[in-house]
Amino acid sequence: MIAWPHRRHALRWHRPVPGGARDGAGYVLSWSGCAVMAVVNVTPDSFSDGGRFVAPADGAAGAGSTERVDVAAAVAVARRALADGAFVLDVGGASTRPGAPTVPPEVEAARVVPVVRALSAAEPHALISVDTSDPDVAAEAIAAGAHLVNDVRTLRDPALRAACARLGVPAVASHLRGEPATMQEAPRFEDVVAEVGAELSAARTTALADGMPDVVLDPGIGFGKTAAHHRALLRATGELAALGAPLLVGASRKRFLAEVTGERVAARRDPASIAVHLEAAARGAALVRAHDVAGHVQALRAKGWIDG
């Protein structure tokens, strides 16, 4: 078996993409080992870093007041992540933490689209993902310069699949049963690895049949599962990575790590996040989604040097 630092991964588009090579009627982007997807949350309420770039509407200003999005600050942080070695920048405008309320599409778009547009202008060679489940938000973000959709709802919305197919972009299908507001109330699986694997495979098959160019699979660490479920899925990374698509693992600062380590402050869980992601990389993950890009890139390079 090829050691993980040398394993090749590929993702396809039906349109030009930064770093992509022409391949028949489309474009393919290839990489080796495990790359880092950087978290750029343009939200007021994300569990770890909400409120960095969005100030809530000022109630004292009346019902017509709006949020204030610091586009320049968000772009600066994204560019720093890129300089630190991020492979893709994932811009999100709707929190999916447990219990998170639904965000209207127009609010979500108002958060992410200006950031995507400014980031694309500042870094035209950067690969940009939009973290959304809404087809209209996805379409607006892609028009503004995004290249990939990251959907926590497993691509279950046919309108989102149709938008990705029409626009020629792939998407991440992240496993989730139910909705973020209720996903942690009573998660149950008879065989979490078999069930998640089957549901991800079905999502990919449907997406490709609907004309999408490609799909990244994500077991949905932190989404509607217990710590025991997470451990089983992480141990089965190799099995999930063999489903036929690049595998993304996103454990960064997640709540289950508090149960594992005792650390209750999300922003202080980066060491545990790195430990989990190194193990996922060694077992076949093509991407890890992280808040601490510099730490992850250094750790992956060191691990790759040892194992390579």
N, C-alpha and C positions, 0 to 999 in steps of 0.2 A: 504493500500500500504506500502511496506517495505521502511523505510527511506533510503535515498541514501547511507549513509556510510556502510550500511549492504547489499546492493544489490550485488549479485554475477555476475561476468562476466567470460566468458571462451573463449579461443581461441585454435584451434586445429592444429596439425602438423601431417605429415606422417613420421616424423623422430624425434629422441630425441631432446629435447630442454631444456635449463637450467630452473630448477624449475618445469618442466612438469611431469605429472604422466601418467603412461601407461594406455591407455583406448582402449581396443579392439586392433585393428591393428595399432593404432596411439598413439599420446600423447596429453594431454590437459593441458593447463596452466590456472589456475583460480586465481582470485583476487576479493577483495571486494572494493566497493566505487569507487573512481576515482584516477587513478594512473597518474604519470607524465612521458611523453616521453621527453627526453632531446635533444635539438638541438645541433648538433656538425657539423658546416658548414666548410668544408675544401674547401673553395672557395675564390677567390680574390675579388668577387663583390657582395656578398649577401647584402641585403638592410640594415641589422643591424650590422652584425659582419663579413662581408667579409674582407679577408686579414689578419685575425689573424694567420692563419697557412700556407697560401700559398702566396708566393711572386711572382709577375708576371715575365715572362721571361724577361731577360735583353736584350733589343734591341741593346745595344752597343756591345753585345757579338756575334751578327750575327744571321742569320736566323735559325741556328741550336740550339740556346739556348733554354732551357726548364725552366718551373716553378720550384721553390724550395718549396717543401712541408716539413714543420717541423712536422714530425710524432710524435716525442717525446712530443712536446708541445700540439698537438691535443689529444694525449692519456692522458696526465696529466689532461687536462681540462675535458675529458670524465670521468676519474676516480674520479675527484672531484665531478662531477655531480652524479655519482653512490654513493659516500659517502654521498652526500646531500639528497639521497633518491629517485633518478631516478629509475623508473621501467624498462625503456628501453632506450637505447642510439641510436639516429637516426643520422647516419653519411651520409652527402650529399656532392657531389662534383660538382653540377651544379645548379647555382642560378635559381630560378623560380620567382624572383621579376618581377613586371610589366615591360615589355620592355626588359627582359633579352635575350641575344643572345643564340643561340643553341650551346651547347658544344659538340665537337666530343667525341664519346664513349671512345676512347683511352685516351683522356685527363681526362675525368671523372674518368675512372678506375685508372689512375695513381695517382689521388688525393685520392680516397677513399680506394682502396684495401690495400695499405700498412698500413693505419690507422686501418682498420678493423682487419687485420692480427695481428698487434702489440697489439691492444686492446684485442683481443681474447686470446692472449698468456698471457697478464698481468692480465686479469680478466676472467678466463675461465667460471665463473658462471654468467657472465653478459649477459643479453638479448640485442642483437645488431640488429638494423634495418639499412638497406641501403636505402637512399632516392634517388630513380632513376626510370626512365621510360624505360630504355634501358635493353633489355633482356640479353645481353652479360655482361654488367656491373653488373647486378643482379647476374648472375651465378658466375662471378668471385668473387664477394663479399661474396656470400654464401659459396663458396669453401674456402675462407679465414677465415670464422668463423661467418658470419652474419646469422641471423635466420628468418628475416622478411623483406619484401620489402614494401617500402612506395612510392606509385605511385601517383603523382599529376594529372595524366591524366586519372584517373578513370578506369584503367585496360583495356583501349580500344584496346591495341595492343595484338593480339592473340599470338604473339611470346613470349610476357612477361607472359601471362597466361600459356602458354605451359611450359615455363621455371620453373615457380613456381610449377606447377603440377608435372613436372618431378623430381624436387628437393624436393618436399614434404613440401613446406613452404607456409604459408598464406601471405596475402598482404593487405595493406591499399588501398582502392579505394577512392581517394579524388576527389570531384566533380570539374570538369573544362570543360568548353566549349571552343574550340579553343586552342590556344597556349599562353604561358606566354608573348611572345613578343607583342601580340595584344589583350589580354584578357580584358583589361580595356578601350578599345576604345569606345565601346557603348554597355555595357551589358544590355540585355533586358529579362525580364520574364513577363509572364501574371500572374502567380501565383508561386512565387519563391519556396515556401515550397513544394507545390504539385509537381512541375517539378523536383526539386532537389531530393525529395524523390523517385519519380518514376525512375529517371535515376540511382540513387544509387541502388535501388532494382534490376533494370535490370542488372546492372554491376555485382552485387553479384550472381544473378541467372546464368548468363553466365559463371562467373568464376568457380562456383561450378560444373556446367555441363561440364566444360573443365577439371575437375579433381583436381582443387585446393582444399586443405584441409579446408580452411576457409578464411573469409574476414572480415576486419574491415572497417566500413564506416565512411567517413569524409565529411561534407557538403561543404568543400572548402571555408572556411572563408578567404577572401583576394584574391580569385581567380576568376576574371571575374564577379564581383558583386559590387554594390554600397553599401554605408553605410546603406541605407534603406533595401536592400536585406539582409545584414548581421544581422540587428536587427530582421527582421522577422524570419530568420533561427535560431538565438540564442533563440528567444522566443519559437520556435517550437522544441527545443532540445528534450523534452520528446516525441514528436511525431516521430522524427527521430530515437530516441533511441529504439523505439518500432518496428523498421523494421526487427528485428530478428538477428542483429549482434552488437558487441560492437561498440560504437560510439566514434570517436576521434574528438575533437574540437581543432583547432590550430589558436588562435587569437593573439598569442604573438607578441607584438610590431608592429602589422600590421598597414598599412597606414591609414585605416579608423579610427583608434583610435586617429589620429591627428585631424580629423574632429570632433570627439566627445569631446576631451579634450583640444585641442589647442596646444598640445605638439608636436613640429615639429621634435625633436631629437628622433630617434627610440629607442635608448638605454635607454631613460628616460621614456618609456611607460610601464615599468613593473608594477607599481601600477594599471593602467587601465587594463593591461593584466590579472592580478590576479583577479580583480573584475569581469571581463567577465567570466573567467574560473571557479570561485567559483559558479557563477550563472549556468553555464553549468553543473557543477558537481551536483548541487542540483536538476537539472532537468533531470539527468540521464546519462550524459556523462561518459563513462568508462575510457577515457584517455584524457589528455590535453597535447598539445605539447608546450614546453616552453623553453625560453632562461634562465630565472632566476629560476633554479631548487630549490634552498634552500628557496627562498621566496614563491614559489608555494607550496612546501611540508609543510612548516609551516602553511600557510594559510589554506590549505586543512585539516590539522590535527585539527586546531582550529575550523574550520567550522564543521567538523565531530563530534567533541566533543560537540559542542552546539546542533547539530541536532540529535545526536545519543542517 
